[in-house]
Amino acid sequence: MTRKNLIAGNWKMNNTIGEAVVLAQEISYDFYRDWLELVDVAVCPPYVDLKPVVNVFEFDHLKVGVGAQNVYWEPKGAYTGEISIEMLREIGCEWCIVGHSERRGLFGETNEDVNKKVKALVDGGIKPIVCVGESLAVRDEGSYLEYVCAQVRAAFAGVDEAAAKSAVVAYEPIWAIGTGRTATPEQAEEVCAAVRATLAEIYADKTADAMRVLYGGSMNEGNAALLLAEPDIDGGLIGGASLKAKSFIEIVKAAM
Ligand code: 13P
């Protein structure tokens, strides 16, 4: 099965509205529409930038997807500071990152929270980008495959097969995020293959085969091609390098 690569930029807590609009315009300016036949592309700006960035791509008739970096699973109510799926859908959000290690580590997001968010997102018609990945301590200790696969099982618990198909998994080893220390293609492939094998335990082989598994962690224009050449790596979730239009575009090109 040939899976279409997905290149998604995670802007994290960077870019005011003005800066976000400029970055989206720069991406759009350098983008050839035909590329989207060969690769799916999305950017995930902070909440307040979402609508302005959607507007830029809509104005340019460019089908680059826009995603949020987080969401709350309840439909509405007294949840101060949270954002609902309906709110995201209304402004044209197609994707949502869930369970990023920064949210797990800094904001106490648990596997159970991630599971509730995945279920609510697929029910609500927004495609989750489910992040998994081990710390350096877990890697050094040697149990990283068990650790990551347990995160995958937890995230998809009770998610039915048809709905799961819309989700992608992003393997992001914490030791590679923002450190400049990228996983080697072999290290990334080993875990991405294990993620797919875990999906195949939960769902039919055909479904696991169709689902995309991304790599993230210091991915840039210099290392993307080799990582993306691995059979079980179907794209990238890009942090730092997605904040520069030229770098992001180069990664998109490497994914075609
Ligand atoms: P960097 O590409 O900056 O390492 O960040 C990766 C990441 O966390 C994407 O979600």
py3Dmol code that shows the C-alpha trace and the ligand (Angstrom):
import py3Dmol

protein = """\
ATOM      1  CA  MET A   1       0.000   0.000   0.000  1.00  0.00           C
ATOM      2  CA  THR A   2       1.332   3.403  -0.877  1.00  0.00           C
ATOM      3  CA  ARG A   3       0.349   5.991   1.644  1.00  0.00           C
ATOM      4  CA  LYS A   4       0.344   9.677   0.795  1.00  0.00           C
ATOM      5  CA  ASN A   5       2.814  11.519   2.999  1.00  0.00           C
ATOM      6  CA  LEU A   6       1.542  14.194   5.361  1.00  0.00           C
ATOM      7  CA  ILE A   7       3.765  17.118   6.308  1.00  0.00           C
ATOM      8  CA  ALA A   8       2.344  19.030   9.258  1.00  0.00           C
ATOM      9  CA  GLY A   9       3.884  22.083  10.876  1.00  0.00           C
ATOM     10  CA  ASN A  10       3.421  22.489  14.610  1.00  0.00           C
ATOM     11  CA  TRP A  11       3.965  26.180  15.255  1.00  0.00           C
ATOM     12  CA  LYS A  12       3.635  25.637  19.030  1.00  0.00           C
ATOM     13  CA  MET A  13       3.299  28.948  20.977  1.00  0.00           C
ATOM     14  CA  ASN A  14       4.894  31.030  18.235  1.00  0.00           C
ATOM     15  CA  ASN A  15       3.535  33.788  15.994  1.00  0.00           C
ATOM     16  CA  THR A  16       1.095  36.558  16.770  1.00  0.00           C
ATOM     17  CA  ILE A  17      -1.779  36.927  14.309  1.00  0.00           C
ATOM     18  CA  GLY A  18       0.243  39.301  12.142  1.00  0.00           C
ATOM     19  CA  GLU A  19       3.254  36.978  12.097  1.00  0.00           C
ATOM     20  CA  ALA A  20       1.084  33.936  11.422  1.00  0.00           C
ATOM     21  CA  VAL A  21      -0.589  35.601   8.452  1.00  0.00           C
ATOM     22  CA  VAL A  22       2.805  36.547   7.005  1.00  0.00           C
ATOM     23  CA  LEU A  23       4.137  33.001   7.417  1.00  0.00           C
ATOM     24  CA  ALA A  24       1.003  31.497   5.820  1.00  0.00           C
ATOM     25  CA  GLN A  25       1.294  33.969   2.937  1.00  0.00           C
ATOM     26  CA  GLU A  26       4.972  33.087   2.448  1.00  0.00           C
ATOM     27  CA  ILE A  27       4.122  29.382   2.361  1.00  0.00           C
ATOM     28  CA  SER A  28       1.291  30.014  -0.074  1.00  0.00           C
ATOM     29  CA  TYR A  29       3.467  32.198  -2.309  1.00  0.00           C
ATOM     30  CA  ASP A  30       6.072  29.462  -2.813  1.00  0.00           C
ATOM     31  CA  PHE A  31       3.575  26.619  -3.114  1.00  0.00           C
ATOM     32  CA  TYR A  32       2.619  24.861  -6.332  1.00  0.00           C
ATOM     33  CA  ARG A  33      -0.942  23.586  -6.139  1.00  0.00           C
ATOM     34  CA  ASP A  34       0.028  20.372  -7.974  1.00  0.00           C
ATOM     35  CA  TRP A  35       2.178  19.320  -5.035  1.00  0.00           C
ATOM     36  CA  LEU A  36      -1.019  18.518  -3.138  1.00  0.00           C
ATOM     37  CA  GLU A  37      -1.671  15.656  -5.540  1.00  0.00           C
ATOM     38  CA  LEU A  38       1.429  14.000  -4.092  1.00  0.00           C
ATOM     39  CA  VAL A  39       1.584  15.143  -0.496  1.00  0.00           C
ATOM     40  CA  ASP A  40      -0.874  16.366   2.138  1.00  0.00           C
ATOM     41  CA  VAL A  41       0.208  19.494   3.981  1.00  0.00           C
ATOM     42  CA  ALA A  42      -1.108  21.141   7.131  1.00  0.00           C
ATOM     43  CA  VAL A  43      -0.054  23.798   9.606  1.00  0.00           C
ATOM     44  CA  CYS A  44      -1.075  23.949  13.254  1.00  0.00           C
ATOM     45  CA  PRO A  45      -0.885  27.508  14.594  1.00  0.00           C
ATOM     46  CA  PRO A  46      -1.964  28.728  18.053  1.00  0.00           C
ATOM     47  CA  TYR A  47      -5.744  28.996  18.554  1.00  0.00           C
ATOM     48  CA  VAL A  48      -6.014  32.739  17.947  1.00  0.00           C
ATOM     49  CA  ASP A  49      -4.144  32.433  14.628  1.00  0.00           C
ATOM     50  CA  LEU A  50      -6.309  29.616  13.255  1.00  0.00           C
ATOM     51  CA  LYS A  51      -9.001  31.639  11.528  1.00  0.00           C
ATOM     52  CA  PRO A  52      -6.606  34.230  10.043  1.00  0.00           C
ATOM     53  CA  VAL A  53      -4.447  31.394   8.647  1.00  0.00           C
ATOM     54  CA  VAL A  54      -7.511  29.572   7.258  1.00  0.00           C
ATOM     55  CA  ASN A  55      -8.470  32.853   5.577  1.00  0.00           C
ATOM     56  CA  VAL A  56      -5.062  33.162   3.879  1.00  0.00           C
ATOM     57  CA  PHE A  57      -5.245  29.672   2.353  1.00  0.00           C
ATOM     58  CA  GLU A  58      -8.928  30.081   1.393  1.00  0.00           C
ATOM     59  CA  PHE A  59      -8.207  33.413  -0.281  1.00  0.00           C
ATOM     60  CA  ASP A  60      -5.408  31.751  -2.282  1.00  0.00           C
ATOM     61  CA  HIS A  61      -7.544  28.655  -3.043  1.00  0.00           C
ATOM     62  CA  LEU A  62      -4.742  26.527  -1.617  1.00  0.00           C
ATOM     63  CA  LYS A  63      -5.806  23.308   0.064  1.00  0.00           C
ATOM     64  CA  VAL A  64      -3.222  23.368   2.818  1.00  0.00           C
ATOM     65  CA  GLY A  65      -5.004  22.061   5.901  1.00  0.00           C
ATOM     66  CA  VAL A  66      -5.120  23.899   9.186  1.00  0.00           C
ATOM     67  CA  GLY A  67      -5.062  22.206  12.558  1.00  0.00           C
ATOM     68  CA  ALA A  68      -5.250  23.090  16.238  1.00  0.00           C
ATOM     69  CA  GLN A  69      -2.648  21.999  18.781  1.00  0.00           C
ATOM     70  CA  ASN A  70      -5.148  20.918  21.418  1.00  0.00           C
ATOM     71  CA  VAL A  71      -8.873  20.648  22.116  1.00  0.00           C
ATOM     72  CA  TYR A  72     -11.246  19.741  24.947  1.00  0.00           C
ATOM     73  CA  TRP A  73     -13.529  16.716  24.622  1.00  0.00           C
ATOM     74  CA  GLU A  74     -16.720  18.175  26.160  1.00  0.00           C
ATOM     75  CA  PRO A  75     -19.087  19.832  23.679  1.00  0.00           C
ATOM     76  CA  LYS A  76     -19.698  23.013  25.733  1.00  0.00           C
ATOM     77  CA  GLY A  77     -20.095  24.340  29.223  1.00  0.00           C
ATOM     78  CA  ALA A  78     -18.205  25.619  32.246  1.00  0.00           C
ATOM     79  CA  TYR A  79     -14.661  24.702  31.200  1.00  0.00           C
ATOM     80  CA  THR A  80     -12.805  27.984  31.530  1.00  0.00           C
ATOM     81  CA  GLY A  81      -9.981  28.334  29.070  1.00  0.00           C
ATOM     82  CA  GLU A  82     -10.920  25.374  26.900  1.00  0.00           C
ATOM     83  CA  ILE A  83     -11.908  25.171  23.236  1.00  0.00           C
ATOM     84  CA  SER A  84     -14.454  22.715  21.791  1.00  0.00           C
ATOM     85  CA  ILE A  85     -14.419  20.635  18.649  1.00  0.00           C
ATOM     86  CA  GLU A  86     -17.411  22.501  17.243  1.00  0.00           C
ATOM     87  CA  MET A  87     -15.513  25.774  17.658  1.00  0.00           C
ATOM     88  CA  LEU A  88     -12.597  24.354  15.693  1.00  0.00           C
ATOM     89  CA  ARG A  89     -14.829  22.920  12.996  1.00  0.00           C
ATOM     90  CA  GLU A  90     -16.687  26.186  12.553  1.00  0.00           C
ATOM     91  CA  ILE A  91     -13.495  28.056  11.659  1.00  0.00           C
ATOM     92  CA  GLY A  92     -12.380  25.420   9.162  1.00  0.00           C
ATOM     93  CA  CYS A  93      -9.984  23.305  11.198  1.00  0.00           C
ATOM     94  CA  GLU A  94      -9.360  19.949   9.599  1.00  0.00           C
ATOM     95  CA  TRP A  95      -6.757  18.531  12.004  1.00  0.00           C
ATOM     96  CA  CYS A  96      -5.939  18.579  15.705  1.00  0.00           C
ATOM     97  CA  ILE A  97      -2.731  17.532  17.434  1.00  0.00           C
ATOM     98  CA  VAL A  98      -3.429  15.420  20.525  1.00  0.00           C
ATOM     99  CA  GLY A  99      -1.116  14.265  23.295  1.00  0.00           C
ATOM    100  CA  HIS A 100       1.970  16.186  22.275  1.00  0.00           C
ATOM    101  CA  SER A 101       4.760  15.447  24.755  1.00  0.00           C
ATOM    102  CA  GLU A 102       4.785  19.116  25.776  1.00  0.00           C
ATOM    103  CA  ARG A 103       1.144  18.817  26.776  1.00  0.00           C
ATOM    104  CA  ARG A 104       1.748  15.518  28.523  1.00  0.00           C
ATOM    105  CA  GLY A 105       4.881  16.759  30.289  1.00  0.00           C
ATOM    106  CA  LEU A 106       4.052  20.398  31.061  1.00  0.00           C
ATOM    107  CA  PHE A 107       0.262  20.291  31.376  1.00  0.00           C
ATOM    108  CA  GLY A 108      -0.319  16.852  32.850  1.00  0.00           C
ATOM    109  CA  GLU A 109      -2.208  15.357  29.902  1.00  0.00           C
ATOM    110  CA  THR A 110      -2.694  11.628  30.514  1.00  0.00           C
ATOM    111  CA  ASN A 111      -3.257   8.681  28.186  1.00  0.00           C
ATOM    112  CA  GLU A 112      -6.918   8.762  29.304  1.00  0.00           C
ATOM    113  CA  ASP A 113      -7.248  12.428  28.334  1.00  0.00           C
ATOM    114  CA  VAL A 114      -5.673  11.665  24.959  1.00  0.00           C
ATOM    115  CA  ASN A 115      -8.153   8.835  24.409  1.00  0.00           C
ATOM    116  CA  LYS A 116     -11.142  11.081  25.248  1.00  0.00           C
ATOM    117  CA  LYS A 117      -9.859  13.720  22.845  1.00  0.00           C
ATOM    118  CA  VAL A 118      -9.278  11.207  20.031  1.00  0.00           C
ATOM    119  CA  LYS A 119     -12.807   9.798  20.449  1.00  0.00           C
ATOM    120  CA  ALA A 120     -14.398  13.239  20.527  1.00  0.00           C
ATOM    121  CA  LEU A 121     -12.405  14.442  17.515  1.00  0.00           C
ATOM    122  CA  VAL A 122     -13.235  11.499  15.267  1.00  0.00           C
ATOM    123  CA  ASP A 123     -16.893  11.778  16.315  1.00  0.00           C
ATOM    124  CA  GLY A 124     -16.758  15.467  15.487  1.00  0.00           C
ATOM    125  CA  GLY A 125     -15.158  15.006  12.097  1.00  0.00           C
ATOM    126  CA  ILE A 126     -11.718  16.475  12.889  1.00  0.00           C
ATOM    127  CA  LYS A 127      -8.697  14.306  12.150  1.00  0.00           C
ATOM    128  CA  PRO A 128      -6.462  13.696  15.169  1.00  0.00           C
ATOM    129  CA  ILE A 129      -2.669  13.733  14.947  1.00  0.00           C
ATOM    130  CA  VAL A 130      -1.930  11.510  17.928  1.00  0.00           C
ATOM    131  CA  CYS A 131       1.538  12.095  19.371  1.00  0.00           C
ATOM    132  CA  VAL A 132       3.474   9.358  21.132  1.00  0.00           C
ATOM    133  CA  GLY A 133       7.101   9.104  22.108  1.00  0.00           C
ATOM    134  CA  GLU A 134       9.518   8.157  24.872  1.00  0.00           C
ATOM    135  CA  SER A 135      11.857  10.179  27.066  1.00  0.00           C
ATOM    136  CA  LEU A 136      15.604   9.696  26.969  1.00  0.00           C
ATOM    137  CA  ALA A 137      15.411   7.752  30.255  1.00  0.00           C
ATOM    138  CA  VAL A 138      12.944   5.269  28.753  1.00  0.00           C
ATOM    139  CA  ARG A 139      15.046   4.951  25.591  1.00  0.00           C
ATOM    140  CA  ASP A 140      18.252   4.330  27.558  1.00  0.00           C
ATOM    141  CA  GLU A 141      16.511   1.826  29.748  1.00  0.00           C
ATOM    142  CA  GLY A 142      15.475  -0.088  26.595  1.00  0.00           C
ATOM    143  CA  SER A 143      11.697  -0.355  26.989  1.00  0.00           C
ATOM    144  CA  TYR A 144      10.834   2.319  24.419  1.00  0.00           C
ATOM    145  CA  LEU A 145       8.887   0.045  22.053  1.00  0.00           C
ATOM    146  CA  GLU A 146       6.633  -1.220  24.843  1.00  0.00           C
ATOM    147  CA  TYR A 147       6.219   2.335  26.129  1.00  0.00           C
ATOM    148  CA  VAL A 148       5.254   3.858  22.782  1.00  0.00           C
ATOM    149  CA  CYS A 149       2.988   0.965  21.788  1.00  0.00           C
ATOM    150  CA  ALA A 150       1.174   1.235  25.131  1.00  0.00           C
ATOM    151  CA  GLN A 151       0.546   4.917  24.367  1.00  0.00           C
ATOM    152  CA  VAL A 152      -0.905   3.925  20.983  1.00  0.00           C
ATOM    153  CA  ARG A 153      -3.171   1.272  22.535  1.00  0.00           C
ATOM    154  CA  ALA A 154      -4.394   3.744  25.148  1.00  0.00           C
ATOM    155  CA  ALA A 155      -5.050   6.491  22.587  1.00  0.00           C
ATOM    156  CA  PHE A 156      -7.174   4.221  20.378  1.00  0.00           C
ATOM    157  CA  ALA A 157      -8.991   2.258  23.106  1.00  0.00           C
ATOM    158  CA  GLY A 158     -12.648   2.032  22.114  1.00  0.00           C
ATOM    159  CA  VAL A 159     -12.147   3.975  18.873  1.00  0.00           C
ATOM    160  CA  ASP A 160     -13.913   2.073  16.139  1.00  0.00           C
ATOM    161  CA  GLU A 161     -12.158   1.031  12.993  1.00  0.00           C
ATOM    162  CA  ALA A 162     -13.920   3.314  10.515  1.00  0.00           C
ATOM    163  CA  ALA A 163     -13.236   6.331  12.720  1.00  0.00           C
ATOM    164  CA  ALA A 164      -9.622   5.385  13.443  1.00  0.00           C
ATOM    165  CA  LYS A 165      -8.800   5.564   9.757  1.00  0.00           C
ATOM    166  CA  SER A 166      -9.020   9.362   9.836  1.00  0.00           C
ATOM    167  CA  ALA A 167      -6.323   9.570  12.533  1.00  0.00           C
ATOM    168  CA  VAL A 168      -2.597   9.693  12.084  1.00  0.00           C
ATOM    169  CA  VAL A 169       0.015   8.801  14.681  1.00  0.00           C
ATOM    170  CA  ALA A 170       3.130  10.913  15.115  1.00  0.00           C
ATOM    171  CA  TYR A 171       6.141   9.280  16.741  1.00  0.00           C
ATOM    172  CA  GLU A 172       8.066  12.045  18.444  1.00  0.00           C
ATOM    173  CA  PRO A 173      10.876  10.881  20.719  1.00  0.00           C
ATOM    174  CA  ILE A 174      11.097  13.524  23.451  1.00  0.00           C
ATOM    175  CA  TRP A 175      14.900  13.502  23.288  1.00  0.00           C
ATOM    176  CA  ALA A 176      14.732  14.607  19.651  1.00  0.00           C
ATOM    177  CA  ILE A 177      12.268  17.497  20.092  1.00  0.00           C
ATOM    178  CA  GLY A 178      13.855  20.912  19.807  1.00  0.00           C
ATOM    179  CA  THR A 179      17.275  19.443  20.556  1.00  0.00           C
ATOM    180  CA  GLY A 180      18.739  19.196  17.071  1.00  0.00           C
ATOM    181  CA  ARG A 181      19.322  15.534  17.881  1.00  0.00           C
ATOM    182  CA  THR A 182      17.188  13.771  15.261  1.00  0.00           C
ATOM    183  CA  ALA A 183      16.470  10.065  15.528  1.00  0.00           C
ATOM    184  CA  THR A 184      18.358   8.197  12.823  1.00  0.00           C
ATOM    185  CA  PRO A 185      16.149   6.862  10.030  1.00  0.00           C
ATOM    186  CA  GLU A 186      16.703   3.355  11.452  1.00  0.00           C
ATOM    187  CA  GLN A 187      15.698   4.392  14.981  1.00  0.00           C
ATOM    188  CA  ALA A 188      12.605   6.204  13.693  1.00  0.00           C
ATOM    189  CA  GLU A 189      11.637   3.341  11.379  1.00  0.00           C
ATOM    190  CA  GLU A 190      11.938   0.766  14.156  1.00  0.00           C
ATOM    191  CA  VAL A 191       9.382   2.583  16.293  1.00  0.00           C
ATOM    192  CA  CYS A 192       7.087   3.640  13.428  1.00  0.00           C
ATOM    193  CA  ALA A 193       6.936  -0.008  12.284  1.00  0.00           C
ATOM    194  CA  ALA A 194       6.111  -1.070  15.846  1.00  0.00           C
ATOM    195  CA  VAL A 195       3.354   1.570  15.960  1.00  0.00           C
ATOM    196  CA  ARG A 196       1.890   0.141  12.755  1.00  0.00           C
ATOM    197  CA  ALA A 197       2.122  -3.406  14.141  1.00  0.00           C
ATOM    198  CA  THR A 198       0.238  -2.207  17.223  1.00  0.00           C
ATOM    199  CA  LEU A 199      -2.458  -0.647  15.034  1.00  0.00           C
ATOM    200  CA  ALA A 200      -2.674  -4.014  13.267  1.00  0.00           C
ATOM    201  CA  GLU A 201      -3.294  -5.721  16.632  1.00  0.00           C
ATOM    202  CA  ILE A 202      -6.222  -3.387  17.260  1.00  0.00           C
ATOM    203  CA  TYR A 203      -7.621  -3.119  13.714  1.00  0.00           C
ATOM    204  CA  ALA A 204      -7.573  -5.113  10.493  1.00  0.00           C
ATOM    205  CA  ASP A 205      -4.211  -5.279   8.702  1.00  0.00           C
ATOM    206  CA  LYS A 206      -5.736  -3.311   5.863  1.00  0.00           C
ATOM    207  CA  THR A 207      -6.633  -0.458   8.191  1.00  0.00           C
ATOM    208  CA  ALA A 208      -3.225  -0.419   9.880  1.00  0.00           C
ATOM    209  CA  ASP A 209      -1.644  -0.462   6.452  1.00  0.00           C
ATOM    210  CA  ALA A 210      -3.677   2.546   5.349  1.00  0.00           C
ATOM    211  CA  MET A 211      -3.058   4.667   8.469  1.00  0.00           C
ATOM    212  CA  ARG A 212      -0.230   7.168   8.380  1.00  0.00           C
ATOM    213  CA  VAL A 213       2.573   7.193  10.920  1.00  0.00           C
ATOM    214  CA  LEU A 214       4.655  10.376  11.032  1.00  0.00           C
ATOM    215  CA  TYR A 215       8.024  11.102  12.559  1.00  0.00           C
ATOM    216  CA  GLY A 216       8.717  14.302  14.502  1.00  0.00           C
ATOM    217  CA  GLY A 217      11.750  15.631  16.337  1.00  0.00           C
ATOM    218  CA  SER A 218      14.317  18.026  14.839  1.00  0.00           C
ATOM    219  CA  MET A 219      13.187  17.145  11.337  1.00  0.00           C
ATOM    220  CA  ASN A 220      14.470  19.682   8.821  1.00  0.00           C
ATOM    221  CA  GLU A 221      15.244  20.162   5.141  1.00  0.00           C
ATOM    222  CA  GLY A 222      18.585  18.414   5.620  1.00  0.00           C
ATOM    223  CA  ASN A 223      17.361  15.158   7.136  1.00  0.00           C
ATOM    224  CA  ALA A 224      13.760  14.855   5.901  1.00  0.00           C
ATOM    225  CA  ALA A 225      14.425  12.894   2.715  1.00  0.00           C
ATOM    226  CA  LEU A 226      16.254  10.053   4.458  1.00  0.00           C
ATOM    227  CA  LEU A 227      13.655   9.782   7.218  1.00  0.00           C
ATOM    228  CA  LEU A 228      10.789   9.849   4.705  1.00  0.00           C
ATOM    229  CA  ALA A 229      12.455   7.129   2.621  1.00  0.00           C
ATOM    230  CA  GLU A 230      11.768   4.615   5.394  1.00  0.00           C
ATOM    231  CA  PRO A 231       8.825   2.329   4.600  1.00  0.00           C
ATOM    232  CA  ASP A 232       6.808   3.024   7.753  1.00  0.00           C
ATOM    233  CA  ILE A 233       7.397   6.784   7.951  1.00  0.00           C
ATOM    234  CA  ASP A 234       4.564   8.536   6.145  1.00  0.00           C
ATOM    235  CA  GLY A 235       5.399  12.143   6.794  1.00  0.00           C
ATOM    236  CA  GLY A 236       6.588  14.516   9.449  1.00  0.00           C
ATOM    237  CA  LEU A 237       5.384  16.683  12.303  1.00  0.00           C
ATOM    238  CA  ILE A 238       7.729  19.622  12.162  1.00  0.00           C
ATOM    239  CA  GLY A 239       8.351  22.134  14.938  1.00  0.00           C
ATOM    240  CA  GLY A 240      11.183  24.656  14.554  1.00  0.00           C
ATOM    241  CA  ALA A 241      11.710  24.156  10.824  1.00  0.00           C
ATOM    242  CA  SER A 242       8.011  24.836  10.126  1.00  0.00           C
ATOM    243  CA  LEU A 243       8.408  28.427  11.326  1.00  0.00           C
ATOM    244  CA  LYS A 244      10.437  29.334   8.261  1.00  0.00           C
ATOM    245  CA  ALA A 245       8.506  29.123   4.988  1.00  0.00           C
ATOM    246  CA  LYS A 246      11.553  28.111   2.948  1.00  0.00           C
ATOM    247  CA  SER A 247      12.530  25.248   5.278  1.00  0.00           C
ATOM    248  CA  PHE A 248       8.946  24.037   5.488  1.00  0.00           C
ATOM    249  CA  ILE A 249       8.568  24.104   1.701  1.00  0.00           C
ATOM    250  CA  GLU A 250      11.806  22.149   1.276  1.00  0.00           C
ATOM    251  CA  ILE A 251      10.484  19.469   3.622  1.00  0.00           C
ATOM    252  CA  VAL A 252       7.210  19.368   1.654  1.00  0.00           C
ATOM    253  CA  LYS A 253       9.231  18.851  -1.534  1.00  0.00           C
ATOM    254  CA  ALA A 254      11.234  16.060   0.095  1.00  0.00           C
ATOM    255  CA  ALA A 255       7.939  14.303   0.863  1.00  0.00           C
ATOM    256  CA  MET A 256       6.729  14.134  -2.761  1.00  0.00           C
TER     257      MET A 256
END
"""
ligand_1 = """\
10
13P
P 11.098 20.241 16.511
O 10.951 19.958 15.049
O 11.331 21.683 16.826
O 12.104 19.331 17.162
O 9.684 19.913 17.203
C 9.073 18.704 16.905
C 7.719 18.713 17.481
O 7.546 18.723 18.681
C 6.586 18.774 16.554
O 5.395 18.520 17.194
"""
view = py3Dmol.view(width=600, height=400)
view.addModel(protein, "pdb")
view.setStyle({"model": 0}, {"cartoon": {"style": "trace"}})
view.addModel(ligand_1, "xyz")
view.setStyle({"model": 1}, {"stick": {}})
view.zoomTo()
view.show()
